[in-house]
Amino acid sequence: MKTLRALIIFAFFFACLQVFGGTEQPRSELSPPELNPRSFELALESGYLFGAINPPADYQIGTEFLTARVRWGVVQRNVWFRGYNQFYVSAIAEPIFRGIENHYFGFNLGMRYNFVRPGSRLVPYVSGGVGAGWIDSHPEIPGGQGQDFTFNILSAAGVSFEIDDHWKLNAGVLYQHLSNGGQTDPNPSLNLFGPQVGMTYSF
């Protein structure tokens, strides 16, 4: 009788351990390496943007971004949207080769989503963010920016190629909007599109 009671108590505690203690996840269900990349990245990216919908001057602007990214969140549910998020901070330096102004300096904060395919070194991405900066404005010239302090909106799409565990090449298309948010009248703003390439180090 005591032996039977001991077996029942042992079985009860064993069942509780299985229910509340959890079980080891099968290896096939663990996150694959491509969904568990290194947590931090530093990227140096360059681009060349062309003005669109800009009165009245034609703009051509070079872009230099120094960007820090941190991995945040993983999506595994759907094969098409399988990937991971990154939060980023970018420092921006832009010489204006053609246009009314001469240079722009600023920063941008945003999110980037990386689409992961099993076993592929190619990682498509989309990103977007907002920020602020300073342009050498010339409000006395028709079409020039109304003041130095200027907001920016950035969005990009492209693909990264993973060279190895630390290094990636990036290529994509960038859109940039510059405006002072209606703080001056007129507020012509700038809308710019163009290619962007870069190199990323992960650690």
N, CA, C and O of each residue as an XYZ file, in Angstrom:
812
protein
N       0.830     -1.206      0.000
C       0.000      0.000      0.000
C       0.867      1.259      0.000
O       0.614      2.202     -0.751
N       1.921      1.259      0.878
C       2.814      2.415      0.935
C       3.553      2.576     -0.391
O       3.779      3.691     -0.859
N       3.924      1.442     -0.987
C       4.624      1.496     -2.274
C       3.726      2.084     -3.357
O       4.186      2.885     -4.170
N       2.446      1.696     -3.378
C       1.505      2.225     -4.354
C       1.299      3.717     -4.156
O       1.245      4.478     -5.123
N       1.183      4.139     -2.879
C       1.003      5.564     -2.576
C       2.230      6.359     -3.025
O       2.101      7.453     -3.575
N       3.407      5.807     -2.791
C       4.643      6.485     -3.210
C       4.715      6.616     -4.724
O       5.144      7.647     -5.243
N       4.297      5.572     -5.432
C       4.291      5.634     -6.896
C       3.321      6.691     -7.402
O       3.628      7.418     -8.347
N       2.135      6.779     -6.769
C       1.143      7.778     -7.174
C       1.679      9.187     -6.950
O       1.536     10.053     -7.814
N       2.303      9.423     -5.775
C       2.863     10.752     -5.476
C       3.985     11.094     -6.459
O       4.066     12.221     -6.946
N       4.860     10.103     -6.754
C       5.947     10.328     -7.715
C       5.399     10.673     -9.101
O       5.899     11.574     -9.775
N       4.359      9.937     -9.514
C       3.747     10.198    -10.815
C       3.122     11.580    -10.859
O       3.197     12.273    -11.874
N       2.494     11.988     -9.734
C       1.877     13.320     -9.677
C       2.930     14.421     -9.831
O       2.745     15.357    -10.608
N       4.051     14.303     -9.076
C       5.100     15.316     -9.170
C       5.775     15.313    -10.535
O       6.146     16.371    -11.042
N       5.938     14.146    -11.131
C       6.520     14.069    -12.466
C       5.643     14.765    -13.493
O       6.139     15.452    -14.386
N       4.313     14.579    -13.356
C       3.376     15.251    -14.258
C       3.427     16.762    -14.087
O       3.369     17.514    -15.060
N       3.538     17.200    -12.814
C       3.626     18.648    -12.564
C       4.885     19.244    -13.197
O       4.845     20.338    -13.760
N       5.999     18.519    -13.101
C       7.229     19.005    -13.722
C       7.081     19.138    -15.226
O       7.575     20.096    -15.821
N       6.395     18.171    -15.849
C       6.202     18.226    -17.292
C       5.322     19.394    -17.695
O       5.560     20.024    -18.726
N       4.285     19.695    -16.878
C       3.340     20.760    -17.218
C       3.920     22.134    -16.945
O       3.851     23.021    -17.796
N       4.501     22.318    -15.745
C       4.937     23.652    -15.339
C       6.418     23.915    -15.598
O       6.833     25.068    -15.719
N       7.196     22.874    -15.682
C       8.621     23.076    -15.898
C       8.990     23.212    -17.351
O      10.078     23.696    -17.662
N       8.107     22.793    -18.267
C       8.389     22.885    -19.683
C       9.252     21.736    -20.145
O       9.755     20.945    -19.346
N       9.412     21.660    -21.453
C      10.244     20.624    -22.052
C      11.225     21.279    -23.001
O      10.985     22.382    -23.492
N      12.318     20.605    -23.257
C      13.338     21.142    -24.161
C      12.781     21.201    -25.571
O      12.179     20.238    -26.046
N      12.980     22.337    -26.246
C      12.487     22.522    -27.606
C      13.286     21.658    -28.576
O      14.516     21.669    -28.521
N      12.626     20.907    -29.467
C      13.368     20.114    -30.446
C      14.303     20.992    -31.250
O      13.993     22.152    -31.519
N      15.445     20.449    -31.633
C      16.460     21.226    -32.344
C      15.932     21.809    -33.646
O      16.362     22.885    -34.061
N      14.999     21.108    -34.297
C      14.464     21.594    -35.564
C      13.632     22.842    -35.391
O      13.393     23.554    -36.366
N      13.164     23.145    -34.135
C      12.326     24.310    -33.906
C      13.112     25.498    -33.386
O      12.561     26.592    -33.256
N      14.397     25.304    -33.086
C      15.203     26.413    -32.618
C      15.439     27.407    -33.753
O      15.396     27.044    -34.928
N      15.691     28.678    -33.385
C      15.927     29.701    -34.396
C      17.178     29.363    -35.188
O      18.227     29.128    -34.589
N      17.102     29.330    -36.523
C      18.291     29.074    -37.333
C      19.250     30.253    -37.251
O      18.851     31.336    -36.822
N      20.519     30.069    -37.657
C      21.518     31.139    -37.529
C      21.098     32.445    -38.213
O      21.382     33.527    -37.699
N      20.425     32.354    -39.368
C      20.056     33.585    -40.071
C      19.023     34.414    -39.310
O      18.900     35.616    -39.547
N      18.266     33.772    -38.380
C      17.315     34.511    -37.546
C      17.917     34.881    -36.199
O      17.219     35.422    -35.341
N      19.177     34.605    -36.000
C      19.860     34.945    -34.756
C      21.190     35.626    -35.083
O      22.253     35.157    -34.675
N      21.120     36.753    -35.834
C      22.357     37.444    -36.227
C      22.977     38.152    -35.031
O      22.387     38.199    -33.951
N      24.153     38.695    -35.228
C      24.806     39.463    -34.166
C      23.945     40.680    -33.804
O      23.219     41.216    -34.641
N      24.043     41.099    -32.546
C      23.107     42.096    -32.011
C      23.351     43.508    -32.528
O      22.406     44.285    -32.656
N      24.606     43.855    -32.828
C      24.939     45.235    -33.165
C      25.605     45.314    -34.535
O      26.299     44.392    -34.964
N      25.372     46.443    -35.210
C      25.987     46.711    -36.508
C      26.436     48.157    -36.588
O      25.818     49.047    -36.003
N      27.515     48.381    -37.317
C      27.945     49.714    -37.729
C      28.049     49.718    -39.245
O      28.673     48.834    -39.833
N      27.439     50.711    -39.878
C      27.419     50.770    -41.341
C      27.876     52.142    -41.818
O      27.542     53.169    -41.226
N      28.644     52.135    -42.896
C      29.029     53.353    -43.602
C      28.425     53.266    -44.993
O      28.741     52.354    -45.756
N      27.547     54.224    -45.327
C      26.788     54.157    -46.572
C      26.871     55.470    -47.319
O      26.837     56.546    -46.721
N      26.982     55.370    -48.644
C      27.072     56.544    -49.506
C      26.001     56.466    -50.580
O      25.635     55.381    -51.033
N      25.500     57.638    -50.985
C      24.486     57.673    -52.024
C      24.578     58.934    -52.855
O      25.347     59.847    -52.556
N      23.771     58.963    -53.908
C      23.684     60.148    -54.760
C      22.214     60.346    -55.092
O      21.592     59.501    -55.736
N      21.657     61.487    -54.639
C      20.217     61.731    -54.747
C      19.929     62.832    -55.757
O      20.674     63.804    -55.880
N      18.818     62.649    -56.479
C      18.360     63.612    -57.472
C      17.027     64.203    -57.010
O      16.148     63.489    -56.527
N      16.897     65.516    -57.168
C      15.682     66.188    -56.747
C      14.495     65.866    -57.641
O      14.635     65.691    -58.851
N      13.324     65.792    -57.016
C      12.063     65.588    -57.748
C      11.003     66.455    -57.090
O      10.977     66.596    -55.867
N      10.133     67.032    -57.901
C       9.050     67.904    -57.404
C       9.639     69.074    -56.618
O       9.083     69.487    -55.601
N      10.760     69.601    -57.091
C      11.418     70.687    -56.368
C      11.382     71.983    -57.173
O      12.041     72.062    -58.210
N      10.648     72.992    -56.745
C      10.699     74.286    -57.430
C      11.810     75.144    -56.845
O      12.087     75.028    -55.652
N      12.471     76.016    -57.641
C      12.525     75.884    -59.086
C      13.840     75.253    -59.525
O      14.026     74.990    -60.713
N      14.782     74.998    -58.563
C      16.132     74.549    -58.917
C      16.209     73.036    -59.022
O      15.433     72.314    -58.395
N      17.159     72.564    -59.827
C      17.455     71.148    -59.934
C      18.488     70.805    -58.868
O      19.541     71.440    -58.798
N      18.195     69.804    -58.035
C      19.095     69.431    -56.945
C      19.774     68.092    -57.217
O      19.153     67.151    -57.712
N      21.072     68.027    -56.881
C      21.816     66.778    -56.832
C      22.652     66.806    -55.558
O      23.443     67.722    -55.336
N      22.459     65.779    -54.722
C      23.028     65.772    -53.378
C      23.757     64.455    -53.124
O      23.230     63.386    -53.430
N      24.956     64.526    -52.572
C      25.658     63.342    -52.104
C      25.247     63.042    -50.672
O      24.947     63.960    -49.909
N      25.230     61.771    -50.300
C      24.855     61.399    -48.936
C      25.932     60.518    -48.318
O      26.450     59.602    -48.957
N      26.257     60.809    -47.076
C      27.160     59.980    -46.284
C      26.479     59.707    -44.945
O      26.176     60.630    -44.189
N      26.244     58.427    -44.664
C      25.585     58.017    -43.425
C      26.525     57.135    -42.615
O      27.111     56.193    -43.149
N      26.668     57.436    -41.333
C      27.296     56.534    -40.372
C      26.177     56.064    -39.457
O      25.597     56.856    -38.714
N      25.873     54.756    -39.514
C      24.676     54.225    -38.870
C      25.015     53.127    -37.880
O      25.802     52.228    -38.177
N      24.416     53.206    -36.700
C      24.493     52.141    -35.701
C      23.123     51.470    -35.615
O      22.100     52.148    -35.527
N      23.108     50.122    -35.641
C      21.855     49.375    -35.565
C      21.924     48.350    -34.440
O      22.983     47.790    -34.158
N      20.777     48.112    -33.799
C      20.679     47.075    -32.779
C      19.487     46.186    -33.114
O      18.401     46.680    -33.417
N      19.697     44.867    -33.059
C      18.636     43.915    -33.391
C      17.547     43.965    -32.326
O      17.827     44.055    -31.131
N      16.283     43.904    -32.790
C      15.153     44.008    -31.870
C      13.968     43.223    -32.444
O      13.278     43.707    -33.341
N      13.740     42.033    -31.934
C      12.568     41.253    -32.319
C      12.795     40.380    -33.534
O      13.516     40.756    -34.459
N      12.162     39.189    -33.524
C      12.264     38.217    -34.603
C      10.871     37.746    -34.975
O      10.040     37.517    -34.096
N      10.604     37.597    -36.273
C       9.330     37.078    -36.766
C       9.603     35.766    -37.485
O      10.366     35.734    -38.450
N       8.974     34.663    -37.016
C       9.195     33.354    -37.629
C       7.921     32.751    -38.197
O       7.975     31.673    -38.789
N       6.781     33.405    -38.040
C       5.499     32.764    -38.320
C       5.256     32.505    -39.800
O       4.712     31.461    -40.161
N       5.643     33.423    -40.650
C       5.279     33.329    -42.059
C       6.538     33.351    -42.919
O       7.444     34.153    -42.690
N       6.585     32.482    -43.891
C       7.803     32.376    -44.702
C       8.085     33.667    -45.473
O       9.248     33.984    -45.721
N       7.046     34.422    -45.859
C       7.264     35.650    -46.635
C       7.724     36.801    -45.756
O       8.509     37.637    -46.202
N       7.247     36.864    -44.503
C       7.616     37.958    -43.613
C       8.593     37.512    -42.529
O       8.761     38.188    -41.514
N       9.227     36.379    -42.753
C      10.187     35.847    -41.803
C      11.411     36.755    -41.768
O      11.978     37.065    -42.815
N      11.824     37.184    -40.577
C      12.972     38.065    -40.495
C      13.123     38.678    -39.119
O      12.623     38.141    -38.131
N      13.826     39.824    -39.057
C      14.059     40.469    -37.765
C      14.110     41.988    -37.937
O      14.419     42.509    -39.009
N      13.790     42.689    -36.815
C      13.795     44.145    -36.782
C      15.133     44.663    -36.276
O      15.865     43.970    -35.570
N      15.430     45.899    -36.655
C      16.561     46.630    -36.089
C      16.137     48.080    -35.838
O      15.436     48.681    -36.651
N      16.569     48.628    -34.707
C      16.450     50.060    -34.437
C      17.767     50.706    -34.834
O      18.832     50.161    -34.543
N      17.713     51.875    -35.502
C      18.960     52.494    -35.957
C      19.029     53.975    -35.600
O      18.011     54.639    -35.403
N      20.260     54.467    -35.525
C      20.574     55.889    -35.372
C      21.614     56.223    -36.430
O      22.644     55.555    -36.519
N      21.354     57.251    -37.231
C      22.271     57.644    -38.308
C      22.753     59.075    -38.115
O      21.976     59.964    -37.764
N      24.047     59.287    -38.350
C      24.606     60.625    -38.501
C      24.723     60.911    -39.999
O      25.191     60.064    -40.759
N      24.298     62.103    -40.421
C      24.165     62.428    -41.840
C      25.061     63.612    -42.195
O      25.067     64.627    -41.497
N      25.820     63.476    -43.287
C      26.578     64.583    -43.871
C      26.330     64.575    -45.373
O      26.562     63.563    -46.035
N      25.858     65.703    -45.919
C      25.456     65.739    -47.322
C      25.988     66.997    -48.021
O      25.522     68.102    -47.742
N      26.950     66.838    -48.916
C      27.315     67.963    -49.784
C      26.267     68.126    -50.880
O      25.808     67.142    -51.459
N      25.894     69.361    -51.160
C      24.917     69.652    -52.209
C      25.687     70.096    -53.447
O      26.201     71.213    -53.499
N      25.763     69.221    -54.440
C      26.549     69.486    -55.635
C      25.823     70.425    -56.590
O      26.461     71.230    -57.269
N      24.497     70.331    -56.649
C      23.717     71.216    -57.503
C      22.467     71.624    -56.727
O      21.742     70.772    -56.213
N      22.222     72.916    -56.646
C      21.082     73.415    -55.905
C      21.390     74.769    -55.311
O      22.454     75.335    -55.560
N      20.475     75.285    -54.535
C      20.644     76.624    -53.967
C      21.556     76.605    -52.751
O      22.389     77.494    -52.580
N      21.398     75.592    -51.905
C      22.225     75.478    -50.712
C      23.502     74.700    -51.026
O      23.700     74.232    -52.148
N      24.380     74.570    -49.995
C      25.677     73.932    -50.209
C      25.906     72.652    -49.409
O      26.671     71.787    -49.837
N      25.255     72.521    -48.257
C      25.491     71.328    -47.431
C      24.338     71.147    -46.433
O      23.583     72.071    -46.132
N      24.247     69.915    -45.944
C      23.255     69.564    -44.922
C      23.888     68.581    -43.948
O      24.550     67.629    -44.361
N      23.681     68.813    -42.637
C      24.151     67.910    -41.594
C      22.979     67.593    -40.670
O      22.195     68.481    -40.333
N      22.857     66.328    -40.259
C      21.736     65.983    -39.397
C      21.853     64.594    -38.815
O      22.910     63.964    -38.858
N      20.728     64.125    -38.262
C      20.636     62.778    -37.704
C      19.257     62.219    -38.023
O      18.332     62.965    -38.345
N      19.130     60.890    -37.930
C      17.865     60.224    -38.236
C      17.720     59.006    -37.332
O      18.679     58.264    -37.115
N      16.506     58.805    -36.805
C      16.187     57.653    -35.963
C      15.092     56.852    -36.640
O      14.129     57.433    -37.139
N      15.216     55.516    -36.670
C      14.177     54.745    -37.344
C      14.299     53.256    -37.125
O      15.052     52.787    -36.272
N      13.532     52.517    -37.926
C      13.481     51.066    -37.851
C      13.818     50.472    -39.213
O      13.549     51.071    -40.254
N      14.408     49.291    -39.183
C      14.723     48.550    -40.402
C      14.231     47.112    -40.218
O      14.422     46.509    -39.162
N      13.593     46.571    -41.268
C      13.148     45.179    -41.218
C      13.916     44.384    -42.267
O      13.994     44.785    -43.428
N      14.477     43.258    -41.851
C      15.284     42.396    -42.712
C      14.524     41.110    -43.003
O      14.123     40.401    -42.081
N      14.325     40.807    -44.280
C      13.598     39.611    -44.706
C      14.595     38.469    -44.884
O      15.514     38.564    -45.698
N      14.414     37.395    -44.127
C      15.378     36.299    -44.101
C      14.834     35.101    -44.858
O      13.685     34.704    -44.668
N      15.671     34.525    -45.720
C      15.337     33.293    -46.428
C      16.285     32.191    -45.965
O      17.485     32.437    -45.841
N      15.787     30.996    -45.707
C      16.647     29.916    -45.201
C      17.833     29.657    -46.116
O      17.673     29.431    -47.315
N      19.024     29.693    -45.534
C      20.236     29.356    -46.265
C      20.717     30.386    -47.261
O      21.673     30.118    -47.988
N      20.091     31.565    -47.327
C      20.474     32.575    -48.321
C      21.370     33.633    -47.700
O      21.154     34.056    -46.564
N      22.389     34.063    -48.462
C      23.247     35.169    -48.024
C      22.652     36.531    -48.383
O      23.132     37.560    -47.907
N      21.609     36.544    -49.220
C      20.954     37.787    -49.608
C      19.817     38.086    -48.636
O      18.949     37.243    -48.414
N      19.822     39.276    -48.062
C      18.823     39.679    -47.070
C      18.173     40.987    -47.535
O      18.747     42.055    -47.322
N      16.993     40.934    -48.163
C      16.291     42.170    -48.524
C      15.871     42.942    -47.268
O      15.659     42.352    -46.209
N      15.754     44.254    -47.398
C      15.365     45.073    -46.248
C      14.534     46.272    -46.690
O      14.589     46.695    -47.844
N      13.766     46.807    -45.746
C      13.093     48.092    -45.882
C      13.332     48.860    -44.591
O      13.456     48.261    -43.523
N      13.398     50.186    -44.685
C      13.637     50.989    -43.488
C      12.970     52.342    -43.624
O      12.643     52.785    -44.725
N      12.774     52.989    -42.492
C      12.205     54.327    -42.487
C      12.449     55.005    -41.153
O      12.482     54.355    -40.108
N      12.622     56.330    -41.199
C      12.860     57.064    -39.964
C      12.683     58.554    -40.137
O      12.490     59.050    -41.247
N      12.753     59.263    -39.021
C      12.622     60.722    -38.999
C      13.787     61.304    -38.208
O      14.389     60.634    -37.370
N      14.086     62.562    -38.494
C      15.174     63.217    -37.787
C      15.171     64.709    -38.032
O      14.161     65.285    -38.435
N      16.310     65.326    -37.785
C      16.433     66.771    -37.943
C      17.864     67.104    -38.316
O      18.756     66.261    -38.217
N      18.077     68.351    -38.749
C      19.412     68.769    -39.124
C      19.461     70.235    -39.492
O      18.517     70.989    -39.252
N      20.593     70.630    -40.088
C      20.849     72.029    -40.405
C      21.369     72.153    -41.822
O      22.289     71.444    -42.230
N      20.764     73.068    -42.565
C      21.147     73.347    -43.936
C      21.536     74.821    -44.022
O      20.990     75.645    -43.288
N      22.470     75.161    -44.905
C      22.842     76.574    -45.054
C      21.806     77.253    -45.950
O      22.012     77.426    -47.151
N      20.700     77.626    -45.337
C      19.537     78.125    -46.074
C      19.810     79.486    -46.728
O      20.633     80.277    -46.267
N      19.069     79.719    -47.839
C      19.114     81.016    -48.540
C      17.683     81.440    -48.856
O      17.240     81.349    -50.001
N      16.957     81.906    -47.828
C      15.544     82.270    -48.047
C      15.358     83.448    -48.997
O      14.262     83.662    -49.514
N      16.425     84.212    -49.229
C      16.311     85.362    -50.137
C      16.257     84.936    -51.599
O      15.891     85.734    -52.462
N      16.623     83.668    -51.888
C      16.596     83.155    -53.251
C      15.315     82.367    -53.464
O      15.030     81.468    -52.673
N      14.532     82.658    -54.489
C      13.294     81.908    -54.731
C      13.558     80.400    -54.825
O      14.415     79.969    -55.596
N      12.831     79.607    -54.050
C      13.010     78.160    -54.021
C      13.971     77.680    -52.958
O      14.060     76.480    -52.699
N      14.711     78.623    -52.322
C      15.644     78.239    -51.270
C      14.920     77.893    -49.978
O      13.792     78.330    -49.751
N      15.571     77.110    -49.141
C      14.967     76.743    -47.858
C      14.819     77.962    -46.964
O      15.649     78.871    -46.978
N      13.737     77.961    -46.181
C      13.384     79.155    -45.418
C      14.203     79.399    -44.171
O      14.274     80.533    -43.697
N      14.834     78.349    -43.617
C      15.653     78.516    -42.428
C      16.654     77.361    -42.343
O      16.532     76.366    -43.058
N      17.645     77.508    -41.457
C      18.688     76.482    -41.348
C      18.157     75.189    -40.717
O      18.434     74.100    -41.220
N      17.396     75.299    -39.620
C      16.894     74.099    -38.946
C      15.832     73.412    -39.807
O      14.856     74.033    -40.226
N      16.043     72.118    -40.061
C      15.218     71.391    -41.017
C      14.975     69.966    -40.525
O      15.893     69.311    -40.033
N      13.739     69.489    -40.658
C      13.426     68.090    -40.370
C      13.744     67.223    -41.593
O      13.802     67.717    -42.720
N      13.949     65.920    -41.351
C      14.150     65.000    -42.466
C      13.339     63.728    -42.268
O      13.104     63.288    -41.143
N      12.920     63.151    -43.379
C      12.271     61.837    -43.414
C      13.059     60.981    -44.399
O      13.324     61.404    -45.524
N      13.432     59.776    -43.972
C      14.192     58.860    -44.826
C      13.440     57.538    -44.957
O      12.874     57.043    -43.982
N      13.436     56.977    -46.138
C      12.953     55.612    -46.337
C      13.841     54.963    -47.391
O      14.327     55.622    -48.311
N      14.045     53.644    -47.234
C      14.960     52.941    -48.131
C      14.499     51.502    -48.313
O      13.798     50.942    -47.471
N      14.907     50.924    -49.426
C      14.684     49.501    -49.697
C      15.892     48.993    -50.462
O      16.445     49.700    -51.305
N      16.299     47.768    -50.167
C      17.464     47.226    -50.846
C      17.752     45.813    -50.407
O      16.863     45.099    -49.943
N      19.012     45.410    -50.557
C      19.411     44.055    -50.205
C      20.841     44.080    -49.652
O      21.695     44.829    -50.126
N      21.075     43.242    -48.638
C      22.412     43.050    -48.087
C      22.946     41.694    -48.541
O      22.194     40.727    -48.660
N      24.249     41.637    -48.792
C      24.913     40.375    -49.109
C      25.891     40.059    -48.000
O      26.813     40.835    -47.747
N      25.702     38.922    -47.328
C      26.542     38.546    -46.206
C      27.834     37.906    -46.709
O      27.823     36.779    -47.202
N      28.947     38.630    -46.582
C      30.248     38.109    -46.999
C      30.701     37.018    -46.034
O      31.117     35.938    -46.453
N      30.614     37.314    -44.729
C      30.920     36.331    -43.699
C      30.132     36.694    -42.453
O      29.157     37.441    -42.527
N      30.550     36.169    -41.309
C      29.802     36.362    -40.073
C      29.825     37.808    -39.596
O      28.990     38.196    -38.780
N      30.765     38.613    -40.088
C      30.905     39.996    -39.606
C      30.596     41.046    -40.672
O      30.097     42.122    -40.341
N      30.877     40.761    -41.938
C      30.829     41.799    -42.959
C      29.672     41.583    -43.935
O      29.364     40.453    -44.315
N      29.031     42.700    -44.338
C      27.966     42.677    -45.330
C      28.129     43.849    -46.291
O      28.555     44.935    -45.898
N      27.786     43.616    -47.550
C      27.654     44.682    -48.541
C      26.181     45.028    -48.696
O      25.329     44.139    -48.678
N      25.873     46.321    -48.849
C      24.489     46.763    -48.981
C      24.326     47.574    -50.257
O      25.219     48.330    -50.640
N      23.185     47.413    -50.911
C      22.843     48.234    -52.076
C      21.335     48.431    -52.076
O      20.578     47.498    -51.813
N      20.902     49.661    -52.376
C      19.468     49.918    -52.352
C      19.114     51.260    -52.956
O      19.935     51.917    -53.596
N      17.873     51.648    -52.735
C      17.330     52.924    -53.220
C      16.854     53.718    -52.009
O      16.213     53.175    -51.110
N      17.176     55.009    -51.999
C      16.883     55.881    -50.859
C      15.966     57.028    -51.274
O      16.127     57.607    -52.348
N      14.995     57.351    -50.403
C      14.171     58.559    -50.556
C      14.412     59.448    -49.351
O      14.443     58.973    -48.216
N      14.584     60.749    -49.601
C      14.781     61.707    -48.515
C      13.895     62.925    -48.718
O      13.804     63.471    -49.818
N      13.243     63.341    -47.638
C      12.426     64.556    -47.644
C      13.013     65.516    -46.621
O      13.239     65.141    -45.471
N      13.261     66.755    -47.036
C      13.738     67.808    -46.144
C      12.706     68.927    -46.104
O      12.229     69.379    -47.145
N      12.364     69.373    -44.897
C      11.373     70.435    -44.736
C      11.504     71.023    -43.341
O      11.936     70.336    -42.415
N      11.132     72.297    -43.182
C      11.153     72.880    -41.838
C       9.792     72.792    -41.145
O       9.570     73.444    -40.125
N       8.889     71.991    -41.695
C       7.601     71.767    -41.041
C       6.674     72.963    -41.048
O       5.815     73.083    -40.175
N       6.832     73.857    -42.023
C       5.948     75.020    -42.113
C       6.299     76.141    -41.154
O       5.470     77.012    -40.893
N       7.525     76.133    -40.621
C       7.926     77.204    -39.711
C       8.200     78.511    -40.443
O       8.237     79.576    -39.827
N       8.391     78.430    -41.755
C       8.535     79.641    -42.557
C       7.566     79.574    -43.737
O       7.080     78.502    -44.096
N       7.296     80.717    -44.324
C       6.430     80.795    -45.495
C       7.117     81.709    -46.516
O       7.288     82.901    -46.259
N       7.513     81.156    -47.680
C       7.218     79.793    -48.138
C       8.136     78.752    -47.503
O       9.189     79.079    -46.955
N       7.710     77.486    -47.592
C       8.485     76.345    -47.118
C       8.582     75.351    -48.272
O       7.806     74.397    -48.329
N       9.541     75.565    -49.210
C       9.537     74.788    -50.454
C       9.810     73.301    -50.262
O       9.272     72.486    -51.011
N      10.630     72.923    -49.283
C      11.009     71.536    -49.004
C      11.778     70.917    -50.177
O      11.829     71.485    -51.267
N      12.368     69.760    -49.938
C      13.100     69.011    -50.956
C      12.659     67.559    -50.917
O      12.468     66.996    -49.839
N      12.496     66.944    -52.090
C      12.214     65.513    -52.215
C      13.270     64.928    -53.135
O      13.429     65.373    -54.272
N      13.989     63.930    -52.641
C      15.160     63.420    -53.346
C      15.128     61.896    -53.404
O      14.736     61.239    -52.440
N      15.547     61.333    -54.552
C      15.602     59.885    -54.760
C      16.957     59.525    -55.361
O      17.542     60.314    -56.103
N      17.456     58.320    -55.035
C      18.686     57.885    -55.669
C      19.235     56.602    -55.089
O      18.693     56.073    -54.118
N      20.328     56.085    -55.686
C      20.940     54.837    -55.228
C      21.807     55.060    -53.987
O      22.280     56.164    -53.716
N      21.994     53.961    -53.242
C      22.828     53.987    -52.053
C      23.575     52.662    -51.928
O      22.991     51.598    -52.136
N      24.857     52.720    -51.592
C      25.652     51.512    -51.360
C      26.397     51.675    -50.049
O      26.603     52.794    -49.581
N      26.805     50.545    -49.449
C      27.519     50.653    -48.190
C      28.140     49.348    -47.738
O      27.986     48.305    -48.374
N      28.842     49.433    -46.626
C      29.501     48.302    -45.995
C      29.084     48.272    -44.529
O      29.034     49.313    -43.873
N      28.785     47.075    -44.012
C      28.314     46.904    -42.643
C      29.223     45.938    -41.900
O      29.620     44.901    -42.431
N      29.548     46.302    -40.649
C      30.297     45.406    -39.751
C      29.399     45.013    -38.595
O      28.853     45.887    -37.921
N      29.230     43.718    -38.346
C      28.379     43.200    -37.260
C      29.248     42.676    -36.131
O      30.305     42.089    -36.360
N      28.776     42.901    -34.886
C      29.525     42.409    -33.729
C      28.583     42.141    -32.560
O      29.028     41.720    -31.492
